[in-house]
Amino acid sequence: MRRPGYIPAPVGTNPEATLRTVLGYTGADIVESACVSLPVDRGTVGADGIITDEGVRERLGVVLARLLAPR
C-alpha cells in the first residue's frame, strides 16, 4: 500500500546522485577516491556468494583500502 503523496523514483535514473543525496542527509563522509562503478556479473559469483573473478576482487580490495586509509 502506498502512502499518500508517495512518488516512486524512476528506476535507473542516476543512482549515484540519489545515493549522494541520501548520504548527505545523514552527514556521511564520502570518500571520493573510493567512489567507483564496479559491475559484478552474476556469473562471477559462486554458489556460496563469494566473487570468483580475481580482477573484480582486486578492484574491491583497492576500494576497501581507500575507505580504511586515514583521512
Buried (B, 14 or more C-beta within 10 A) or exposed (E): EEEEEEEEEEEEEEEEEEEEEEEEEEEEEEEEEBEEEEEEEEEBBEEEEEBEBEEBEEBBEEBEEBEEEEE
